[in-house]
Amino acid sequence: MTLHDAPLAGRVALVTGASRRSAIGAAIVRRLAADGAAVLVHSWAPADGDRSDPGGTDQLVEELRAAGGRLVHVSEDLAHPDTPARLVAAARDAFGRLDIVIANHARSIRQSLEELTAAEVDLTYAVNTRATLLLVQEHAAQFEAGRGGRVIVFTSGQYHGVMPAELPYIASKAALRELTPTLAAHLIGRGITVNCVNPGPNDTGYADAAAWAQVAGRNPGGRASTPQDTARLVGWLVSDEAEWVTGQVIASDGGWSTLGA
């Protein structure tokens, strides 16, 4: 980790969904720590199923601590309604404040209309939508205006093209996209910006080489997105340079989203 001007020195961030070192959450944690932020790192390894990275979050935290970072790891299930409040409290207990919330966590399961179950719809909404809303609520309630608060939520590509095999996931992610401008308008008076990121088809290890070659062949940018691409955008959105950017849904995908335009 190399500190480059430490634009986030003195800030504290909460990053959810950082269970795997190869995925977006870990890349964001690395970027924010490199920019000088103290980071409360959240994970819930059971959500990763057969793609889990046992001990990955602890190893990530130890790696960054060894390089001079200030990080604490908390493992909690965001399906529980009281977890968002506990995470915000944990960040304040560890570092005395909380400035930035990165709601990167996601539950994703393949269910088409014919396979859809009420239980899965409820659980996916609980993790992806309810937990994110409650995190924003808890953050705003404890925030002291004037400090440059930041909230980043994540959507997917459902607004650029159909995803009929993943109905619970796209329904919950679409909700976050639609909530972004309303939350932004509500919170800007308190000095908190709210933006939504679509990371595009992102090579985090969930597909094989042939699938990524197909993405690269179609994408105007000539490759798939990477976690580092997403982390660079997030790093800028939470910086002081982006203080006038709020209520936006931004795709970081090398032009992939233009294919559905």
URNOR-V63336 format. One record per residue. N is the residue number from 1. RES is the residue in one small letter. NEAR is the number of other ideal C-beta (glycine too) atoms within 8 Angstrom. Layout:
n=N res=RES near=NEAR
n=N res=RES near=NEAR
This chain:
n=1 res=m near=9
n=2 res=t near=4
n=3 res=l near=9
n=4 res=h near=6
n=5 res=d near=4
n=6 res=a near=8
n=7 res=p near=9
n=8 res=l near=13
n=9 res=a near=8
n=10 res=g near=4
n=11 res=r near=12
n=12 res=v near=14
n=13 res=a near=16
n=14 res=l near=16
n=15 res=v near=15
n=16 res=t near=14
n=17 res=g near=15
n=18 res=a near=16
n=19 res=s near=14
n=20 res=r near=14
n=21 res=r near=9
n=22 res=s near=8
n=23 res=a near=13
n=24 res=i near=13
n=25 res=g near=17
n=26 res=a near=15
n=27 res=a near=13
n=28 res=i near=17
n=29 res=v near=15
n=30 res=r near=12
n=31 res=r near=13
n=32 res=l near=17
n=33 res=a near=15
n=34 res=a near=10
n=35 res=d near=14
n=36 res=g near=11
n=37 res=a near=13
n=38 res=a near=11
n=39 res=v near=16
n=40 res=l near=17
n=41 res=v near=15
n=42 res=h near=16
n=43 res=s near=13
n=44 res=w near=12
n=45 res=a near=12
n=46 res=p near=7
n=47 res=a near=11
n=48 res=d near=10
n=49 res=g near=6
n=50 res=d near=4
n=51 res=r near=8
n=52 res=s near=11
n=53 res=d near=12
n=54 res=p near=5
n=55 res=g near=6
n=56 res=g near=14
n=57 res=t near=16
n=58 res=d near=8
n=59 res=q near=9
n=60 res=l near=14
n=61 res=v near=12
n=62 res=e near=8
n=63 res=e near=8
n=64 res=l near=14
n=65 res=r near=10
n=66 res=a near=6
n=67 res=a near=8
n=68 res=g near=6
n=69 res=g near=10
n=70 res=r near=8
n=71 res=l near=13
n=72 res=v near=12
n=73 res=h near=10
n=74 res=v near=11
n=75 res=s near=8
n=76 res=e near=10
n=77 res=d near=8
n=78 res=l near=13
n=79 res=a near=9
n=80 res=h near=7
n=81 res=p near=8
n=82 res=d near=6
n=83 res=t near=12
n=84 res=p near=13
n=85 res=a near=9
n=86 res=r near=10
n=87 res=l near=16
n=88 res=v near=15
n=89 res=a near=8
n=90 res=a near=11
n=91 res=a near=14
n=92 res=r near=11
n=93 res=d near=6
n=94 res=a near=9
n=95 res=f near=12
n=96 res=g near=5
n=97 res=r near=9
n=98 res=l near=15
n=99 res=d near=12
n=100 res=i near=16
n=101 res=v near=13
n=102 res=i near=14
n=103 res=a near=14
n=104 res=n near=13
n=105 res=h near=15
n=106 res=a near=10
n=107 res=r near=13
n=108 res=s near=6
n=109 res=i near=9
n=110 res=r near=7
n=111 res=q near=11
n=112 res=s near=9
n=113 res=l near=6
n=114 res=e near=4
n=115 res=e near=7
n=116 res=l near=11
n=117 res=t near=7
n=118 res=a near=6
n=119 res=a near=6
n=120 res=e near=11
n=121 res=v near=12
n=122 res=d near=8
n=123 res=l near=11
n=124 res=t near=14
n=125 res=y near=13
n=126 res=a near=12
n=127 res=v near=15
n=128 res=n near=16
n=129 res=t near=11
n=130 res=r near=10
n=131 res=a near=17
n=132 res=t near=12
n=133 res=l near=9
n=134 res=l near=11
n=135 res=l near=15
n=136 res=v near=15
n=137 res=q near=9
n=138 res=e near=12
n=139 res=h near=15
n=140 res=a near=11
n=141 res=a near=6
n=142 res=q near=9
n=143 res=f near=13
n=144 res=e near=6
n=145 res=a near=7
n=146 res=g near=5
n=147 res=r near=9
n=148 res=g near=9
n=149 res=g near=14
n=150 res=r near=12
n=151 res=v near=15
n=152 res=i near=16
n=153 res=v near=14
n=154 res=f near=13
n=155 res=t near=13
n=156 res=s near=9
n=157 res=g near=14
n=158 res=q near=11
n=159 res=y near=7
n=160 res=h near=10
n=161 res=g near=7
n=162 res=v near=4
n=163 res=m near=11
n=164 res=p near=7
n=165 res=a near=7
n=166 res=e near=11
n=167 res=l near=13
n=168 res=p near=15
n=169 res=y near=15
n=170 res=i near=11
n=171 res=a near=11
n=172 res=s near=14
n=173 res=k near=14
n=174 res=a near=11
n=175 res=a near=11
n=176 res=l near=15
n=177 res=r near=12
n=178 res=e near=8
n=179 res=l near=10
n=180 res=t near=15
n=181 res=p near=8
n=182 res=t near=8
n=183 res=l near=11
n=184 res=a near=14
n=185 res=a near=8
n=186 res=h near=7
n=187 res=l near=14
n=188 res=i near=10
n=189 res=g near=6
n=190 res=r near=9
n=191 res=g near=10
n=192 res=i near=12
n=193 res=t near=14
n=194 res=v near=14
n=195 res=n near=17
n=196 res=c near=14
n=197 res=v near=16
n=198 res=n near=15
n=199 res=p near=13
n=200 res=g near=13
n=201 res=p near=10
n=202 res=n near=12
n=203 res=d near=10
n=204 res=t near=9
n=205 res=g near=8
n=206 res=y near=4
n=207 res=a near=6
n=208 res=d near=5
n=209 res=a near=5
n=210 res=a near=6
n=211 res=a near=8
n=212 res=w near=11
n=213 res=a near=8
n=214 res=q near=8
n=215 res=v near=12
n=216 res=a near=10
n=217 res=g near=6
n=218 res=r near=7
n=219 res=n near=15
n=220 res=p near=8
n=221 res=g near=8
n=222 res=g near=6
n=223 res=r near=8
n=224 res=a near=11
n=225 res=s near=14
n=226 res=t near=9
n=227 res=p near=15
n=228 res=q near=8
n=229 res=d near=12
n=230 res=t near=16
n=231 res=a near=13
n=232 res=r near=10
n=233 res=l near=11
n=234 res=v near=14
n=235 res=g near=12
n=236 res=w near=9
n=237 res=l near=14
n=238 res=v near=14
n=239 res=s near=10
n=240 res=d near=6
n=241 res=e near=6
n=242 res=a near=12
n=243 res=e near=7
n=244 res=w near=4
n=245 res=v near=8
n=246 res=t near=9
n=247 res=g near=8
n=248 res=q near=9
n=249 res=v near=11
n=250 res=i near=10
n=251 res=a near=12
n=252 res=s near=12
n=253 res=d near=14
n=254 res=g near=11
n=255 res=g near=9
n=256 res=w near=17
n=257 res=s near=12
n=258 res=t near=7
n=259 res=l near=11
n=260 res=g near=7
n=261 res=a near=5
